[in-house]
Amino acid sequence: MVLGDVEVIRVVEWHRPFAPTSGMFPGATAGVWKDNEDWLAPDHWEPDGDVAVLALQTWVLRSGGRTVLVDTGAGNGRERPGMPPFHRCEGDFLGLLARAGVLPEDVDVVVNTHLHVDHVGWNTRAADGEWVPTFPNARYLIPAADDFHYGPGNAYGDNPRGVERLVYEDSVAPVHRAGQAVLWDGRHRVDENLVLESAPGHTPGSAVLRLASGSDRAVFVGDLLHSPVQIIEPCCNSNACLAPEQAVASRRRILARAADERELLVPAHFGGAGAVEVRRAGDGFSLGPWAAAGRAAGPVTDGRPGAAAPSRSRPPGPRRR
């Protein structure tokens, strides 16, 4: 789709059932999934088994004559013990990018909204037994707070033997060694259309990327939300939010601005259309129209397309308990 002068391309690695809702969203109001089954299933929820359905995807922005990637998925050949969806993956991410018209040397900017395993994996690739930047001509914009928290100076998130160390060493440290990392904090202008802003809570440096071009507005929110349920239940965190109260405050602030300024909300892991407008509903929020975009390009992983063909229809009145 095109927003102002910015072309937005969606690259989906997979879209499938991911984790039980009770474990992934422990604060979700009882029954909210069932009450909204008519529009949550099948793109966001699998009722049989009560499992959240997520997409692993990257957003490609062509802005100001440059190519910008927003998050880079899980990567191939990574040791991720205890994390089956990401352990020793072998996917076709670079092939999907190529079919979208993007080669590694074409990428000018990589935005990591935060440094979790499924947002930095294709920062690097294996070459001659070493990890090297996948995108040799790109600047990698990395939140400074996350770089410190997950880096060696903070003992890899106070877990020097855990997955955080492996993620940093194979997907972040090589970018530093290559001199391609740009650390930022607070606010960072990418170009005339794009601005990064801190939205901490999920991680210390979690960020959103705001797009403003002509009369069009959008906000790429990373893991501020994993499910549309968090729009109608904004106090509901995922189980991966490190600072729960701060995460709720950031979520409410970004949702309020999206509703007031008519920003299209573009999370990292929504299936279906992948993006949605937000409306105020009393002291909370509701879903507006889904994004009007072409069918996402991605593999069939669970018996249905990597993302459903989006429409402008509204979901039928999300119901809160």
C-alpha positions as CSV (number, residue, x, y, z in Angstrom):
1,M,0.0,0.0,0.0
2,V,1.1,3.6,-0.4
3,L,0.8,6.2,2.4
4,G,1.6,9.6,1.2
5,D,4.9,9.3,-0.6
6,V,5.9,6.1,1.2
7,E,5.4,2.6,-0.3
8,V,4.7,-0.1,2.4
9,I,5.4,-3.7,1.6
10,R,4.7,-6.6,3.9
11,V,6.9,-9.7,4.0
12,V,5.5,-12.6,6.0
13,E,7.8,-15.4,7.1
14,W,5.0,-17.4,8.7
15,H,1.5,-17.0,10.2
16,R,0.4,-19.7,12.6
17,P,-0.8,-20.7,16.0
18,F,1.9,-19.6,18.5
19,A,1.0,-20.0,22.2
20,P,-1.9,-20.6,24.6
21,T,-3.6,-17.4,25.4
22,S,-3.6,-18.1,29.1
23,G,0.2,-18.1,29.2
24,M,0.9,-15.4,26.6
25,F,-1.7,-12.9,27.8
26,P,-2.2,-13.8,31.5
27,G,-4.0,-10.5,32.2
28,A,-6.7,-10.8,29.5
29,T,-10.2,-10.6,30.8
30,A,-11.8,-14.0,31.1
31,G,-14.0,-14.7,28.1
32,V,-12.8,-11.8,25.9
33,W,-11.5,-14.3,23.3
34,K,-14.7,-16.2,23.1
35,D,-16.8,-13.1,23.1
36,N,-15.0,-11.8,20.0
37,E,-14.5,-15.1,18.3
38,D,-16.5,-14.0,15.2
39,W,-13.7,-11.7,14.1
40,L,-10.6,-12.9,16.1
41,A,-10.7,-16.4,14.4
42,P,-8.9,-17.6,12.4
43,D,-6.4,-14.8,11.8
44,H,-5.7,-13.9,15.5
45,W,-7.0,-16.8,17.5
46,E,-7.5,-20.6,17.2
47,P,-10.6,-21.5,19.4
48,D,-9.7,-25.2,19.4
49,G,-7.0,-25.2,22.1
50,D,-7.4,-21.5,22.9
51,V,-4.2,-20.5,21.1
52,A,-3.1,-17.1,19.9
53,V,-2.2,-16.9,16.2
54,L,0.7,-14.6,15.3
55,A,2.6,-13.6,12.2
56,L,6.4,-13.3,11.9
57,Q,6.9,-10.4,9.4
58,T,9.0,-7.5,8.3
59,W,7.7,-4.2,7.0
60,V,9.6,-2.7,4.0
61,L,9.3,1.0,3.5
62,R,10.4,2.9,0.4
63,S,10.8,6.4,1.7
64,G,12.7,9.4,0.4
65,G,14.5,7.3,-2.2
66,R,15.7,4.8,0.4
67,T,14.7,1.3,1.5
68,V,13.9,0.9,5.2
69,L,13.3,-2.5,6.9
70,V,11.3,-2.5,10.2
71,D,12.5,-5.5,12.2
72,T,14.2,-8.6,10.7
73,G,12.5,-11.7,12.0
74,A,14.2,-14.7,13.6
75,G,17.0,-15.5,11.2
76,N,18.4,-18.9,10.1
77,G,20.6,-21.3,11.8
78,R,20.4,-19.8,15.3
79,E,20.8,-21.6,18.6
80,R,17.7,-20.7,20.6
81,P,17.3,-23.4,23.2
82,G,14.0,-23.5,24.9
83,M,12.4,-21.5,22.1
84,P,11.1,-24.0,19.5
85,P,9.6,-21.5,17.1
86,F,13.0,-19.8,16.6
87,H,15.5,-22.6,17.3
88,R,17.6,-23.6,14.2
89,C,15.2,-22.0,11.8
90,E,15.7,-22.5,8.1
91,G,13.4,-20.2,6.2
92,D,13.4,-18.2,3.0
93,F,13.4,-14.7,4.3
94,L,15.9,-13.4,1.8
95,G,14.0,-15.1,-1.0
96,L,10.8,-13.4,0.1
97,L,12.6,-10.0,0.2
98,A,13.9,-10.7,-3.3
99,R,10.4,-11.4,-4.6
100,A,9.3,-8.1,-3.1
101,G,12.1,-6.5,-5.1
102,V,14.6,-6.0,-2.3
103,L,18.2,-7.4,-2.4
104,P,20.4,-7.1,0.7
105,E,22.6,-4.5,-0.8
106,D,19.5,-2.3,-1.6
107,V,18.7,-1.8,2.1
108,D,19.7,1.6,3.4
109,V,18.2,1.5,7.0
110,V,17.3,-1.3,9.3
111,V,15.1,-0.4,12.3
112,N,15.1,-2.8,15.2
113,T,12.1,-1.7,17.3
114,H,13.6,-3.7,20.2
115,L,16.2,-6.5,20.6
116,H,14.0,-9.6,21.1
117,V,14.9,-12.8,19.3
118,D,12.2,-12.4,16.6
119,H,13.1,-8.8,15.6
120,V,16.8,-9.0,15.0
121,G,17.6,-12.4,13.5
122,W,18.2,-11.4,9.9
123,N,20.4,-8.5,11.1
124,T,23.1,-10.9,10.3
125,R,23.9,-14.0,8.2
126,A,26.5,-16.7,8.4
127,A,29.6,-16.3,6.1
128,D,32.8,-18.3,6.4
129,G,31.9,-19.5,9.9
130,E,31.2,-16.0,11.2
131,W,28.1,-13.8,11.6
132,V,28.2,-10.7,9.4
133,P,25.6,-8.0,8.6
134,T,23.1,-9.2,6.1
135,F,22.6,-5.7,4.7
136,P,26.1,-4.4,4.0
137,N,25.1,-0.8,3.1
138,A,22.6,-0.2,5.9
139,R,22.7,1.8,9.0
140,Y,21.1,-0.3,11.8
141,L,19.1,1.9,14.2
142,I,19.1,0.3,17.6
143,P,17.5,1.6,20.8
144,A,20.4,2.5,23.2
145,A,18.5,1.3,26.3
146,D,18.0,-2.2,24.8
147,D,21.6,-2.3,23.6
148,F,22.8,-1.7,27.1
149,H,20.2,-4.0,28.8
150,Y,20.9,-7.0,26.5
151,G,24.6,-6.3,26.0
152,P,27.7,-7.5,27.9
153,G,27.8,-4.4,30.1
154,N,24.6,-5.6,31.8
155,A,25.5,-9.3,31.6
156,Y,23.1,-9.9,28.7
157,G,20.0,-8.9,30.6
158,D,21.3,-10.4,33.8
159,N,21.2,-13.8,32.1
160,P,24.7,-14.4,30.8
161,R,23.9,-18.1,30.0
162,G,20.5,-17.5,28.4
163,V,19.1,-16.9,25.0
164,E,19.6,-13.1,25.4
165,R,23.4,-13.6,25.2
166,L,23.1,-15.8,22.1
167,V,20.8,-13.2,20.4
168,Y,23.1,-10.3,21.2
169,E,26.3,-12.2,20.1
170,D,25.0,-13.5,16.8
171,S,22.5,-10.7,15.8
172,V,23.7,-7.4,17.4
173,A,27.4,-7.6,18.2
174,P,28.5,-8.3,14.6
175,V,26.7,-5.1,13.5
176,H,28.7,-3.1,16.1
177,R,31.9,-4.7,14.9
178,A,31.1,-3.7,11.3
179,G,30.6,-0.1,12.3
180,Q,27.0,-0.1,11.1
181,A,25.2,0.3,14.4
182,V,23.6,3.7,15.3
183,L,22.4,3.9,18.9
184,W,19.6,6.4,19.7
185,D,17.4,7.4,22.6
186,G,14.2,9.4,23.1
187,R,13.6,10.5,19.5
188,H,15.4,10.0,16.2
189,R,14.4,11.3,12.8
190,V,15.1,8.8,10.0
191,D,14.0,11.0,7.1
192,E,11.4,13.6,6.2
193,N,8.6,11.0,6.6
194,L,9.8,8.7,9.4
195,V,10.6,9.4,13.1
196,L,11.5,6.9,15.8
197,E,10.2,7.4,19.4
198,S,10.8,5.5,22.6
199,A,7.8,3.6,24.0
200,P,9.4,1.6,26.8
201,G,7.9,-1.2,28.9
202,H,8.0,-4.3,26.7
203,T,11.7,-3.8,26.9
204,P,13.7,-0.8,28.2
205,G,14.2,0.6,24.7
206,S,11.1,-0.5,22.9
207,A,10.3,2.0,20.2
208,V,7.6,2.9,17.6
209,L,8.2,4.3,14.1
210,R,5.8,7.1,13.1
211,L,5.1,7.8,9.5
212,A,3.7,11.2,8.4
213,S,3.5,11.9,4.7
214,G,1.0,14.2,3.1
215,S,-2.3,13.6,4.9
216,D,-1.5,10.0,5.7
217,R,-0.3,8.8,9.1
218,A,0.8,5.4,10.5
219,V,2.7,4.0,13.5
220,F,4.7,0.8,13.4
221,V,4.5,-0.3,17.0
222,G,6.7,-3.4,17.2
223,D,5.6,-5.5,20.2
224,L,3.5,-2.8,21.9
225,L,0.7,-5.2,20.9
226,H,0.8,-8.9,19.9
227,S,-3.0,-9.3,19.5
228,P,-6.0,-7.1,18.7
229,V,-7.3,-8.1,22.1
230,Q,-4.8,-5.6,23.5
231,I,-6.6,-2.8,21.8
232,I,-9.9,-3.5,23.5
233,E,-8.1,-4.6,26.7
234,P,-5.0,-2.2,26.8
235,C,-4.1,-3.2,30.3
236,C,-3.4,-6.7,29.0
237,N,0.4,-7.3,28.6
238,S,2.1,-10.1,27.0
239,N,4.1,-12.4,29.2
240,A,7.3,-10.9,27.7
241,C,6.8,-7.4,28.9
242,L,9.7,-6.6,31.3
243,A,8.0,-3.6,33.0
244,P,4.3,-4.3,33.0
245,E,3.0,-0.9,34.3
246,Q,5.3,1.0,31.9
247,A,4.2,-1.2,29.0
248,V,0.5,-0.4,29.8
249,A,1.3,3.3,30.0
250,S,3.1,3.2,26.6
251,R,0.3,1.2,25.0
252,R,-2.4,3.6,26.2
253,R,-0.5,6.6,25.0
254,I,0.2,5.2,21.6
255,L,-3.3,4.0,21.1
256,A,-4.8,7.3,22.2
257,R,-2.6,9.2,19.7
258,A,-3.4,6.7,16.9
259,A,-7.1,7.3,17.6
260,D,-6.9,11.1,17.8
261,E,-4.5,11.6,14.8
262,R,-6.0,8.8,12.7
263,E,-2.7,6.9,12.5
264,L,-2.9,3.4,11.0
265,L,-1.7,1.0,13.7
266,V,0.9,-1.4,12.3
267,P,2.0,-4.0,14.9
268,A,4.8,-6.5,14.3
269,H,2.7,-9.7,14.7
270,F,-0.9,-9.2,13.6
271,G,-2.2,-11.6,11.0
272,G,-5.1,-10.9,8.7
273,A,-4.7,-7.5,7.2
274,G,-1.8,-6.8,9.5
275,A,-2.8,-3.2,10.4
276,V,-5.9,-1.5,11.6
277,E,-7.3,1.9,12.5
278,V,-8.2,2.6,16.2
279,R,-11.1,4.5,17.6
280,R,-11.8,5.9,21.1
281,A,-14.7,4.1,22.9
282,G,-15.5,5.8,26.2
283,D,-12.4,5.6,28.3
284,G,-11.0,2.8,26.1
285,F,-10.6,1.9,22.4
286,S,-12.2,-0.1,19.7
287,L,-11.1,-1.3,16.2
288,G,-11.9,0.8,13.1
289,P,-11.4,-0.4,9.5
290,W,-8.6,-2.9,8.7
291,A,-5.9,-1.8,6.3
292,A,-6.5,-1.7,2.6
293,A,-3.5,-3.5,1.2
294,G,-2.7,-6.3,-1.2
295,R,-2.5,-9.9,-0.1
296,A,0.7,-10.4,1.9
297,A,3.4,-12.6,0.3
298,G,4.2,-15.4,2.6
299,P,4.3,-19.2,2.9
300,V,1.4,-21.4,3.8
301,T,2.3,-22.8,7.2
302,D,-0.9,-24.1,8.8
303,G,-3.3,-24.8,6.0
304,R,-4.3,-21.2,5.2
305,P,-2.5,-18.3,3.5
306,G,0.3,-16.5,5.3
307,A,-2.1,-13.6,5.7
308,A,-5.8,-13.2,4.7
309,A,-6.8,-10.8,2.1
310,P,-7.6,-7.5,4.0
311,S,-10.7,-5.5,3.6
312,R,-12.0,-2.2,4.9
313,S,-14.8,-3.8,6.8
314,R,-15.1,-3.2,10.5
315,P,-15.0,-6.0,13.0
316,P,-18.5,-6.4,14.5
317,G,-18.1,-4.4,17.7
318,P,-15.4,-5.9,19.9
319,R,-16.9,-6.9,23.2
320,R,-15.2,-6.3,26.6
321,R,-15.8,-8.0,29.9
